[in-house]
Structures are given as C-alpha cells and as structure tokens.
Amino acid sequence: MSDNNIFENKILDSDTTKDTLNEILKIQKRCGLSKWTIKDYKNEFNRIDSRQVIVTVHKTIVGFAVMRLIIPYQTNGTSNLFFEEAEIFNIAVDPKLQNRGVGKTLLEKLVAVSLSSGVKTIWLEVRESNYKATNFYKKNNFYYIYTRQNYYQSPSENAWIMKRNLE
Ligand SMILES: CC(C)(COP(=O)(O)OP(=O)(O)OC[C@H]1O[C@@H](n2cnc3c(N)ncnc32)[C@H](O)[C@@H]1OP(=O)(O)O)[C@@H](O)C(=O)NCCC(=O)NCCS
C-alpha cells in the first residue's frame, strides 16, 4: 500500500451514481464525520465551484474529499473562471485503510485541482481535539492560523482554522 500508483483517482461530477454516494456515506459514518445526506452531496457536486476527489482500491472507494472554490475571478482575454482560494469541507479515509498514505494522496489531488483553478490558498477547519487530523494537516504543509471558539456543536468544541499556501 506504500505505492501510491496503485490508487486510481478521479473527480466526481453531477453524474455520480447512487452506489458511489452510498460508499461515501459509509466512510463518513465509519469516521464519525458530520452527517451530510445523499442530497447534501448531490447539491454540493452540482455546484460549479465544488471539487471532489476519491481514492479507490480495486474499484472500492477507500477515501474521499470535498472542497469548495471561493472568490472567483477572470483573467483578461479568457472566459475561464479562476478562484483565489479553496476550502476543504470534508476529508475521510476508511478507518481500515488509514495510515497508508491515502489521506496524503487525497490532499495532493486537491492541491492539483486547486492549482489548475488558480487557487493560492487552501483553508480548512478542524476540531481542536482531532489530533490525528491536525497532525496530518501539519505534516502536509498546513499551518494553524487561529481558533474559532465553540464553533462545533454536539459536542461543543473550538475549531482550528488552518491554511496552506500554494504560491
Ligand atoms: C485525517 C485522515 C483523513 C488522514 O488520512 P490517512 O489516510 O490516515 O493519512 P495518511 O496515511 O496520509 O497519513 C497519516 C499517517 O500515516 C503515515 N503514513 C503514510 N503513508 C504510510 C505508509 N505507506 N506506511 C506507514 N505509514 C504511512 C503518515 O506518515 C502519517 O503518520 P504520522 O502522522 O505518524 O506521520 C484520516 O485519519 C481520517 O479519515 N480521519 C477521520 C475523519 C477526519 O477526522 N477527517 C478530518 C476532518 S477535518
């Protein structure tokens, strides 16, 4: 599993099948993430400023990430839309396959997608007590910016706001 080449990566879109969405929901549940519904994911995937990546092993999804591009701009002479920043909404790896580089692969894919859209900064928020995630982000070049007090509910908890510069 140390060889990232065995992973197949692809970007989801509005044609995403129900099976794919169900697999994503299963990972979300196993990871105890906030509860997005199938409708939430479909609405998100239909947005032009939404980007998603998955990692599959033998055609089974083992990790996914959802990111929103923000602050659109156009450069002179082109009709292409670019974005200043991006925000990671969700990233999760099936607990059975954590600590094998899948999370890093997801982040690398998000960075590649961000760069191709002109993004200069990626932001995220994470529960203060989620040491595994905060360490994972730090090791992947995100750094702590500030704490948003009592940002999360059930249970109530502070959020760490972290960012990674791409320039
Ligand atoms: C945070 C999360 C996405 C990280 O995913 P992951 O696949 O475990 O991440 P990685 O494998 O890339 O990195 C994690 C660890 O594995 C290690 N690792 C990576 N590849 C490895 C390999 N081939 N062999 C052994 N260890 C490896 C990394 O060095 C890192 O360990 P370290 O922190 O001791 O250095 C995952 O823990 C998760 O889904 N958590 C639950 C959901 C969650 O909290 N999401 C974040 C919400 S903001």
Ligand as a Chemical Component Dictionary entry (heavy atoms), coordinates in Angstrom:
data_LIG
# 
_chem_comp.id                   LIG 
_chem_comp.type                 NON-POLYMER 
_chem_comp.pdbx_formal_charge   0 
_chem_comp.three_letter_code    LIG 
# 
loop_
_chem_comp_atom.comp_id 
_chem_comp_atom.atom_id 
_chem_comp_atom.alt_atom_id 
_chem_comp_atom.type_symbol 
_chem_comp_atom.charge 
_chem_comp_atom.model_Cartn_x 
_chem_comp_atom.model_Cartn_y 
_chem_comp_atom.model_Cartn_z 
_chem_comp_atom.pdbx_ordinal 
LIG C1  C1  C 0 -7.240  12.596 8.861  1  
LIG C2  C2  C 0 -7.287  11.439 7.849  2  
LIG C3  C3  C 0 -8.045  11.890 6.592  3  
LIG C4  C4  C 0 -5.844  11.061 7.459  4  
LIG O1  O1  O 0 -5.894  10.012 6.488  5  
LIG P1  P1  P 0 -4.769  8.866  6.394  6  
LIG O2  O2  O 0 -5.013  8.105  5.171  7  
LIG O3  O3  O 0 -4.693  8.109  7.666  8  
LIG O4  O4  O 0 -3.475  9.795  6.230  9  
LIG P2  P2  P 0 -2.007  9.344  5.771  10 
LIG O5  O5  O 0 -1.914  7.871  5.761  11 
LIG O6  O6  O 0 -1.648  10.093 4.537  12 
LIG O7  O7  O 0 -1.121  9.946  6.935  13 
LIG C5  C5  C 0 -1.359  9.538  8.262  14 
LIG C6  C6  C 0 -0.184  8.821  8.844  15 
LIG O8  O8  O 0 0.178   7.691  8.094  16 
LIG C7  C7  C 0 1.591   7.711  7.848  17 
LIG N1  N1  N 0 1.825   7.011  6.592  18 
LIG C8  C8  C 0 1.585   7.465  5.344  19 
LIG N2  N2  N 0 1.931   6.537  4.440  20 
LIG C9  C9  C 0 2.375   5.467  5.111  21 
LIG C10 C10 C 0 2.855   4.204  4.743  22 
LIG N3  N3  N 0 2.967   3.845  3.476  23 
LIG N4  N4  N 0 3.189   3.345  5.718  24 
LIG C11 C11 C 0 3.099   3.686  7.012  25 
LIG N5  N5  N 0 2.648   4.875  7.437  26 
LIG C12 C12 C 0 2.291   5.760  6.494  27 
LIG C13 C13 C 0 1.882   9.175  7.781  28 
LIG O9  O9  O 0 3.235   9.479  7.974  29 
LIG C14 C14 C 0 1.055   9.644  8.910  30 
LIG O10 O10 O 0 1.634   9.235  10.131 31 
LIG P3  P3  P 0 2.316   10.221 11.118 32 
LIG O11 O11 O 0 1.256   11.280 11.461 33 
LIG O12 O12 O 0 2.678   9.370  12.282 34 
LIG O13 O13 O 0 3.437   10.767 10.340 35 
LIG C15 C15 C 0 -7.928  10.170 8.471  36 
LIG O14 O14 O 0 -7.332  9.931  9.720  37 
LIG C16 C16 C 0 -9.431  10.260 8.675  38 
LIG O15 O15 O 0 -10.214 9.955  7.784  39 
LIG N6  N6  N 0 -9.859  10.656 9.896  40 
LIG C17 C17 C 0 -11.285 10.679 10.229 41 
LIG C18 C18 C 0 -12.011 11.801 9.552  42 
LIG C19 C19 C 0 -11.423 13.136 9.925  43 
LIG O16 O16 O 0 -11.146 13.416 11.088 44 
LIG N7  N7  N 0 -11.261 13.999 8.905  45 
LIG C20 C20 C 0 -10.743 15.333 9.084  46 
LIG C21 C21 C 0 -11.848 16.236 9.440  47 
LIG S1  S1  S 0 -11.298 17.914 9.393  48 
# 
loop_
_chem_comp_bond.comp_id 
_chem_comp_bond.atom_id_1 
_chem_comp_bond.atom_id_2 
_chem_comp_bond.value_order 
_chem_comp_bond.pdbx_ordinal 
LIG C1  C2  SING 1  
LIG C2  C3  SING 2  
LIG C2  C4  SING 3  
LIG C2  C15 SING 4  
LIG C4  O1  SING 5  
LIG O1  P1  SING 6  
LIG P1  O2  DOUB 7  
LIG P1  O3  SING 8  
LIG P1  O4  SING 9  
LIG O4  P2  SING 10 
LIG P2  O5  DOUB 11 
LIG P2  O6  SING 12 
LIG P2  O7  SING 13 
LIG O7  C5  SING 14 
LIG C5  C6  SING 15 
LIG C6  O8  SING 16 
LIG C6  C14 SING 17 
LIG O8  C7  SING 18 
LIG C7  N1  SING 19 
LIG C7  C13 SING 20 
LIG N1  C8  SING 21 
LIG N1  C12 SING 22 
LIG C8  N2  DOUB 23 
LIG N2  C9  SING 24 
LIG C9  C10 SING 25 
LIG C9  C12 DOUB 26 
LIG C10 N3  SING 27 
LIG C10 N4  DOUB 28 
LIG N4  C11 SING 29 
LIG C11 N5  DOUB 30 
LIG N5  C12 SING 31 
LIG C13 O9  SING 32 
LIG C13 C14 SING 33 
LIG C14 O10 SING 34 
LIG O10 P3  SING 35 
LIG P3  O11 DOUB 36 
LIG P3  O12 SING 37 
LIG P3  O13 SING 38 
LIG C15 O14 SING 39 
LIG C15 C16 SING 40 
LIG C16 O15 DOUB 41 
LIG C16 N6  SING 42 
LIG N6  C17 SING 43 
LIG C17 C18 SING 44 
LIG C18 C19 SING 45 
LIG C19 O16 DOUB 46 
LIG C19 N7  SING 47 
LIG N7  C20 SING 48 
LIG C20 C21 SING 49 
LIG C21 S1  SING 50 
# 
